[in-house]
Amino acid sequence: MALINFQDVTLSYGGPNLLDNINFQIHEGEKITLLGRNGAGKSTLMNIINGMIEPDSGEIFREKNLRTAMLQQDVPDDISGSIYEIITKGIIDNPDDIHDAALEKKHIAQIEKVLSLMSLDPAPEFNTLSAGMKRRVLLARALVNEPDILLLDEPTNHLDIDSIRWLEDFLARYDGTLFFVTHDRAFMQKVANRILEIDRGNLFDWKCDYKTFLQRKEAWLDAEEQQNALFDKKLAQEEIWIRKGIKARRTRNEGRVRALKAMRVERSKRIEQQGKVKLDLNQAERSGKLVIEAEDISFGYTDKLLVKDFSTTIMRGDKIGIIGPNGCGKSTMIKLLLGQLQPDGGSVRQGTRLEVAYFDQLRDQLDPEKSVRYNVSDGTDMIEVAGRTKHVIGYLQDFLFTPDRADVKVSVLSGGEKNRLMLARLFTKPFNLLIMDEPTNDLDIETVELLEELLLEYEGTLITVSHDREFLNNVVTSSIVFDSDGSVREYAGGYDDWLLQRPAAVKEIKEKKTRPEKKSSDKIKMTFKEKRELEALPELIAEKEKRKEELVAIISDPEFFKKNAHKSVEINREIEAVNSELESLFERWMELEEKSKYE
């Protein structure tokens, strides 16, 4: 039985439907991630599940006495008290009952259980905790009432990598039901076993992990594009037919005319793929070849040494990632490299012709009481970007801000919209040294991937602080890491490269190399069974390729989506399975062909 069942649910805030007759169920034990662009309705859907918003139409059936709990993406400013008191508020309706001697033994047992589960000390005050520990306490508060569905909105925001890894390990083992929104692709792959996607008002259901979803989605989009192209071709042909002369009009088939009218209606209703964010950098004159040189720098405060004897040379075009736990000194390192702080020991030298741009994760550069357009253009109508003059409204549309949205106050924007606005503002300034502090927070995955492509093409120098492991892997050329032993070291490559190069990993590799290896013969002859298998493989591959062609032909037929659209996911899954089989067959063929050389 489903915990919650949505049937033909629709919601709109006066414009296009955010949710358009959506249908889905949540079952016990599922770990569902919700994807979609910023503003697509992800938070809205979560609030409906949580009972905070009612839809415009449709029905929602909930299991009797269904309990939900939600972890918001931002830590509230008004929370105070000890860890024990904060967690207790998740199970006691009246906060005054926290110290009541009559507190039920059952509740005490639940609180102690969650404290143990989350490895939390009940005594410390909430306002003294790090961002990661605050999120852990709030998660404990959500879990203490043993919810049937746990809702998480961007749970990795503002967490360091150690905290993210702890959270994803905890949730991967969690035996309850999860429904969450995240932009962290590595986190999603580790935790989710089902993907829901809001796209253009519709909800698509993919019962698989994230990597499999990417493959299936690509096949689905290809099929949709083919189907639309065939439909448009047929529509164009029918339009030519109906525009023939008077004679043709007198003799034309009325059924065909009605069909054409229906096609026109269908075409007008087709929801086209939304525009994509367009990112252009307003690059300044090239800096000198040397950007920053640090020699044996040290820095610390009275009670804590943050950096000791660290050296690095950053050249033009380098893309540097800074990795480490919250509070370790990452922001301090940036200030030292930029000359905003003087080291206690050692020296820092900046190169020539540096133009610095800074992306601030706290968004302090935005004026919340001013409009979106004012924050980008300072009140002017025209701006210059990448050598071209643009109207500010047109420029903002490149970042998915509609003309109406351009005039709203920044204070009403979502987190993702604020980050897109930060990028829009940043890219109007000429620069050749780009500093980015957690640039992927709150951005939808599509925008993150576009940002990655832009930064890869960027010819200047990048220094970024990020806890997004995939972003680091895809963008940076080297990583400055605050290691667990208190040292600061530089490693070639991104996050995964650091994992392989860090002292603990190197030691493990060396130990493996010293172990005696089992001897094996250089050349292994084929068995009779393998010879027969090799002979049969070409025919088997031909059969699979024929089946693939049949499936593609089915899904490419314009009539298919009119009559059997509900079967599209099933067919795409079969296409995916056939592709996987073909890949395995080709690999096996090559393997056996290599063996046959020794016969």
Secondary structure, DSSP 8 states (H G I E B T S, - for coil): --SEEEEEEEE-SSSS-SEEEEEEEE-TT-EEEEE--TTSSHHHHHHHHTTSS--SEEEEEE-TT--EEEE-SS--TT--SBHHHHHHTTT-SSGGGGG-TT--HHHHHHHHHHHHHTT--SSSBGGGS-HHHHHHHHHHHHHTT--SEEEEESTTTT--HHHHHHHHHHHHH--SEEEEE---HHHHHHH-SEEEEEETTEEEEE-S-HHHHHHHHHHHHHHHHHHHHHHHHHHHHHHHHHTS-HHHHHH--HHHHHHHHHHHHHHHH-------------B-S---SEEEEEEEEEEEETTEEEEEEEEEEEETT-EEEEE--TTSSHHHHHHHHHTSS--SEEEEEE-SS--EEEE-TT-TTS-TTSBHHHHHHTT-SEEEETTEEEEHHHHHHTTT--TTGGGSBGGGS-HHHHHHHHHHHHTTS-BSEEEEESTTTT--HHHHHHHHHHHHH--SEEEEE---HHHHHHH-SEEEEE-TTS-EEEEESSHHHHHHHSHHHHHHHHHHHHS------S-----HHHHHHHHHHHHHHHHHHHHHHHHHHHHH-HHHHHH-GGGHHHHHHHHHHHHHHHHHHHHHHHHHHHHHTT-
